Amino acid sequence: MNFFEGVSTLFSSEKYMDLLIEGFKNTFIISMAATVFGLILGTIVALINLAPNSPLMWVPKAISKVYITVIRGTPMALQLFIMIFVVFAIRGFPPVVTAIIAFGINSGAYVAENIRAGILSVDIGQTEAGRALGLSNGTTMMKIVIPQAIKNVIPAIGNEVIALIKETSIVGMISITDLTQSAKIIGAGNNMASYLIPMSVAALFYLAIVYALTLVIKVIERRLRASDKR
Amino acid sequence: MINVKNVTKNFQSVQVLKGVSCTIKKGERVVILGPSGSGKSTLLRCMNLLETPNSGEIWIGDDLITSMDPALHPDLIDKKAGKSAVRRVAKAYEAEHKTDINLARRQMGMVFQHFNLFNNLTVLQNMTLAPIQLKLKTKEEAEKTAMELLERIDLLDKINVYPSTLSGGQKQRVAIVRALAMNPKVMLFDEPTSALDPEMVGEVLDLIKQLADEGMTMVIVTHEMGFAREVASRVLFMDGGKIMEQGTPEEVFDHPQCPRLQEFLSKVI
């Protein structure tokens, strides 16, 4: 059986295709939901970190600093295990949801740092000019600083999302059939008994997702840069 | 109008202002001169609290904008009173006199060395953002005022462009009229021409002179000696975080008293 015959066998077998599509679906759902979750969480954490020091903000600031340090300092697989075997060790709790939460929390820590860097990259003079006109700190942020920061943040966020999609390939460890896991099942001895073909096909799927995403990011970037020079 | 009382300001371990007091009256045009690092920009930035003084008080009209400085009110505070008693007195005093800084800033226009136009907004939006956001004017009123001001500086054709396409002189003139769109009672200029090409300095100084002739109260930090002499009603000379000498332009430029000022003038003129 040569490579191309193998590929056609894979695509014509209903059993293999169902597995592959289920895997693709899980990978897609987990990475997209975790991205949204991570963006929301990361934005909140970044804004807490950048808020002016006050007695009221002390606790939230401390929590968000610990959160970023711990999440960035420990391996993703470990965080996933802790989530499924400790935090959500509830009978019948869907593992896909656990994975979404685990990846969302992980991504949030990186996104928070990206957003913080983006906001800090906007010249302090912009904030000063806004405040000098009598605008509040919040209005200055929303109307002047954040619109400029988004442009600087998009490439880094794009990177983070791409990394997240590929990192979801470890969910096989907690028995979720994602793209990688489905390729592994198809390649096992009682099925095709060859890993080369299903793994290559899975790789193509990943590539397709990431490439599509890259194009989307480029379009967004170009739109945002349109106001730079005119 | 502006009353600065014994203000000090430290940046980490460096004391930039060492107890500065000055009063700026309505209609005055005060120019602050001094070598680099003398604290003149810091003093100007303290006046609208872009820098918070470490001690001393600043009053805008009848409103206190900084914290109360107990050292300036010996009559209110019992010498033997403990710290908590002092804090209680300060709190009561601030409740009576202190104003929201955002309200105080509306009355003060600030012009920066690096223009600081909002890069994500067009010239028109730059000028109307604050009046509209602060609900001082409706969108139509704000746009009408903005157009009148732009017409005055002859940049009406640039109304819908982004700041990145303007020249330095144009940017600074837009920055000045952006501040004017708030109808300020006093204008603060922080080295308005230092970042400009020599060719463009004139157009910006002309606009400031026009404002001066109209009777606008202004405080200007500048290195343009000729301009200072022409426009100022009073000149302050600062060095080492203190006001060393002040007086009319004739007094300061023609008959300088303190040796540091004589040395400074001999180098720059």
Interface residues (C-beta under 8 A of the other chain):
Chain A: D123 G125 Q126 E128 A129 G130 R131 A132 L133 G134 L135 S136 T139 K143 I144 P147 Q148 S227 D228 K229 R230
Chain B: N48 L50 N102 L103 R105 R106 M108 G109 M110 F112 H114 N116 L117 F118 N119 N120 L121 L129 A130 Q133 L134 V161 Y162 S164 T165 A175 R178 A179 M182
